[in-house]
Amino acid sequence: MFDTQAQPEPLARADSEIQYDLCVIGAGIAGLNALYVATEYLPKGARVALIDRRARCGGMWNDTYDYVRLHQPHPMFTTGNRPWDWSKPSSYLAKRGEVREHLGQCLGDIKGKLDIDEIYGAEVVGTQEVLEGGAAVALVTYRDVATGKSQTIRTKQVIDAIGIDVPQSAPLSVTSTSVLSTTPIGLRHDLSRNKDAHAVVVGGGKTGMDTILAILEENPDREITLLCGKGTFFASRDQFFPEGASRYWSGSTIFQAFRDLSQRFDGTNESDVNEYFKRTYAISPTPEAQQFLFGLLSKDECARIEDGLSAIHYDYLEDVADGPDGPELVLRGGSRIPVPAGTMIINCTGHVLRNNRPQVPILSEHGTILTISTRASIHFLSTVSAYFLTHLLYRRQLRDVPLYVIDHNQMMAHGRHIFHIGGVMQAYYNTLVLIDVLPMSVILRCGLDFDRWYPMYRRMASLAPAMISKKSEMARCRGILDDVAQRTGVLCAPLSAG
Ligand SMILES: Cc1cc2nc3c(=O)[nH]c(=O)nc-3n(C[C@H](O)[C@H](O)[C@H](O)COP(=O)(O)OP(=O)(O)OC[C@H]3O[C@@H](n4cnc5c(N)ncnc54)[C@H](O)[C@@H]3O)c2cc1C
């Protein structure tokens, strides 16, 4: 996944070389899913290197804001189908520390099966496939973040699973000197030191919603202004995860909803289908919201947010400037909105799917490097991509499967509606492909599948109509995805094409 032309040091100057069966880059949940699946194929005690630039496994769950909660019920956020070591209700939305601990336990289990060298605080700066005596091997060069010292290892297989690679956000830069520009990280501290300060939440996505709820929890009377751009709507958690016994008869499976949307999408009408999704399956405290970013929200959260907001502006923040009467929010649309001195400007703007990593094929020429990133992905969830791509890799099926790959970064940059509806159609189509090419046991053991919320008979009932017309539905999806590629110029193509 790295540009080998741009490596800072030639591989020949490596300090030493070690032999591994597998090297996984990225110890977030995507990398851990890849490792989990690898345990099913590698012999017990196989030598594995797990490299991450952070200080421990867990990826973004180590250092994102402390009041983050899972969108989905916790059982569906795991490695493979490993259960959580507790007996909380299945609808419980785990907190940051709980997710981190669970991922640590997942790795603990894996360590019982493989001989893993955990190499933390190490940034991979290059991967390279080389032929040695007719056989292909991979070289991975990493640099110790603390010392800058680099090292190269030799391995039979690399799974470069940096996945979403969530970056930390920074405070927005503003010219006013009388407001506090901050981020969700450390917000609780800022709130406790600025008891009555007005809060301006910049960004109406999941981080913005979590932030509003955290502010209200600390002080329900605090004035909160939301700047939400075009506004974001969310899949209704109550509809996709109905609580209690009602999951036996009510609610929609994700598969059903994705099929519904895919059948309505003709390759050009993504804005209409996006609007249909909003009317039929979604919820938002910002009624004019136009975009969906695959987040979930409950009716209760939505109502609390609506009640707690003092003002909503469908506009973008350009600056906070000190005017003659105090600070003003300067909006892209031209308005200037006065805010009290001491206002907290909280940066909740989206920062995922914006990295400029190079786009590389999912599988290298000789098959030694599998790349799981958002630049060429088989699913909008890095977790699902990691689980299935690793199965296909070790089953030697990756070259043959008719999966479709999308550059999700570029598709999002092209347009939010096509990112949403194109991503849904890709997920729907690829699910049908995976059902076709993998044993049912592999499909059913994917604990990341949101539809595991429902009893098996409901899952099977939602699959059945698609199975009957599978061939024609798949052909239609392929045609439409090809049209999307042609119209947008964004990578949206069969995996085999890359
Ligand atoms: C605020 C927020 C909330 C979210 N909530 C949910 C949720 O509730 N449910 C859900 O399903 N998804 C959620 N997501 C999406 C989330 O990003 C994924 O669920 C998941 O955590 C991503 O895992 P990952 O392994 O792909 O990426 P990360 O967690 O970012 O892990 C990638 C790892 O790769 C490492 N890495 C990257 N480059 C290198 C390199 N060159 N060398 C060495 N190491 C490297 C990074 O240090 C990192 O540890 C959320 C995202 C955000 C931003």
Ligand as a Chemical Component Dictionary entry (heavy atoms), coordinates in Angstrom:
data_LIG
# 
_chem_comp.id                   LIG 
_chem_comp.type                 NON-POLYMER 
_chem_comp.pdbx_formal_charge   0 
_chem_comp.three_letter_code    LIG 
# 
loop_
_chem_comp_atom.comp_id 
_chem_comp_atom.atom_id 
_chem_comp_atom.alt_atom_id 
_chem_comp_atom.type_symbol 
_chem_comp_atom.charge 
_chem_comp_atom.model_Cartn_x 
_chem_comp_atom.model_Cartn_y 
_chem_comp_atom.model_Cartn_z 
_chem_comp_atom.pdbx_ordinal 
LIG C1  C1  C 0 -15.567 8.911  16.358 1  
LIG C2  C2  C 0 -15.771 7.625  15.629 2  
LIG C3  C3  C 0 -16.686 6.696  16.113 3  
LIG C4  C4  C 0 -16.874 5.491  15.441 4  
LIG N1  N1  N 0 -17.782 4.605  15.922 5  
LIG C5  C5  C 0 -17.983 3.452  15.274 6  
LIG C6  C6  C 0 -18.941 2.513  15.747 7  
LIG O1  O1  O 0 -19.598 2.749  16.725 8  
LIG N2  N2  N 0 -19.109 1.352  15.067 9  
LIG C7  C7  C 0 -18.381 1.063  13.944 10 
LIG O2  O2  O 0 -18.570 -0.009 13.368 11 
LIG N3  N3  N 0 -17.478 1.929  13.469 12 
LIG C8  C8  C 0 -17.259 3.113  14.103 13 
LIG N4  N4  N 0 -16.350 4.008  13.619 14 
LIG C9  C9  C 0 -15.601 3.672  12.452 15 
LIG C10 C10 C 0 -14.304 3.088  13.032 16 
LIG O3  O3  O 0 -13.301 3.824  12.537 17 
LIG C11 C11 C 0 -14.197 1.587  12.849 18 
LIG O4  O4  O 0 -15.213 0.953  13.425 19 
LIG C12 C12 C 0 -12.935 0.961  13.395 20 
LIG O5  O5  O 0 -12.572 1.336  14.671 21 
LIG C13 C13 C 0 -11.874 1.251  12.425 22 
LIG O6  O6  O 0 -10.906 0.295  12.671 23 
LIG P1  P1  P 0 -9.665  0.220  11.747 24 
LIG O7  O7  O 0 -8.840  -0.879 12.264 25 
LIG O8  O8  O 0 -10.100 0.211  10.341 26 
LIG O9  O9  O 0 -8.948  1.638  11.944 27 
LIG P2  P2  P 0 -8.178  2.248  13.236 28 
LIG O10 O10 O 0 -8.920  1.995  14.488 29 
LIG O11 O11 O 0 -7.892  3.670  12.867 30 
LIG O12 O12 O 0 -6.858  1.400  13.263 31 
LIG C14 C14 C 0 -5.859  1.495  12.271 32 
LIG C15 C15 C 0 -4.532  1.262  12.933 33 
LIG O13 O13 O 0 -3.519  1.262  11.947 34 
LIG C16 C16 C 0 -2.383  1.924  12.471 35 
LIG N5  N5  N 0 -1.575  2.423  11.367 36 
LIG C17 C17 C 0 -1.951  3.212  10.356 37 
LIG N6  N6  N 0 -0.928  3.448  9.529  38 
LIG C18 C18 C 0 0.120   2.791  10.032 39 
LIG C19 C19 C 0 1.484   2.643  9.640  40 
LIG N7  N7  N 0 1.960   3.204  8.531  41 
LIG N8  N8  N 0 2.298   1.904  10.400 42 
LIG C20 C20 C 0 1.849   1.314  11.524 43 
LIG N9  N9  N 0 0.579   1.412  11.943 44 
LIG C21 C21 C 0 -0.276  2.136  11.202 45 
LIG C22 C22 C 0 -2.969  3.039  13.315 46 
LIG O14 O14 O 0 -2.063  3.479  14.298 47 
LIG C23 C23 C 0 -4.193  2.353  13.925 48 
LIG O15 O15 O 0 -3.941  1.828  15.199 49 
LIG C24 C24 C 0 -16.139 5.213  14.271 50 
LIG C25 C25 C 0 -15.216 6.168  13.789 51 
LIG C26 C26 C 0 -15.034 7.354  14.466 52 
LIG C27 C27 C 0 -14.046 8.347  13.941 53 
# 
loop_
_chem_comp_bond.comp_id 
_chem_comp_bond.atom_id_1 
_chem_comp_bond.atom_id_2 
_chem_comp_bond.value_order 
_chem_comp_bond.pdbx_ordinal 
LIG C1  C2  SING 1  
LIG C2  C3  SING 2  
LIG C2  C26 DOUB 3  
LIG C3  C4  DOUB 4  
LIG C4  N1  SING 5  
LIG C4  C24 SING 6  
LIG N1  C5  DOUB 7  
LIG C5  C6  SING 8  
LIG C5  C8  SING 9  
LIG C6  O1  DOUB 10 
LIG C6  N2  SING 11 
LIG N2  C7  SING 12 
LIG C7  O2  DOUB 13 
LIG C7  N3  SING 14 
LIG N3  C8  DOUB 15 
LIG C8  N4  SING 16 
LIG N4  C9  SING 17 
LIG N4  C24 SING 18 
LIG C9  C10 SING 19 
LIG C10 O3  SING 20 
LIG C10 C11 SING 21 
LIG C11 O4  SING 22 
LIG C11 C12 SING 23 
LIG C12 O5  SING 24 
LIG C12 C13 SING 25 
LIG C13 O6  SING 26 
LIG O6  P1  SING 27 
LIG P1  O7  DOUB 28 
LIG P1  O8  SING 29 
LIG P1  O9  SING 30 
LIG O9  P2  SING 31 
LIG P2  O10 DOUB 32 
LIG P2  O11 SING 33 
LIG P2  O12 SING 34 
LIG O12 C14 SING 35 
LIG C14 C15 SING 36 
LIG C15 O13 SING 37 
LIG C15 C23 SING 38 
LIG O13 C16 SING 39 
LIG C16 N5  SING 40 
LIG C16 C22 SING 41 
LIG N5  C17 SING 42 
LIG N5  C21 SING 43 
LIG C17 N6  DOUB 44 
LIG N6  C18 SING 45 
LIG C18 C19 SING 46 
LIG C18 C21 DOUB 47 
LIG C19 N7  SING 48 
LIG C19 N8  DOUB 49 
LIG N8  C20 SING 50 
LIG C20 N9  DOUB 51 
LIG N9  C21 SING 52 
LIG C22 O14 SING 53 
LIG C22 C23 SING 54 
LIG C23 O15 SING 55 
LIG C24 C25 DOUB 56 
LIG C25 C26 SING 57 
LIG C26 C27 SING 58 
# 
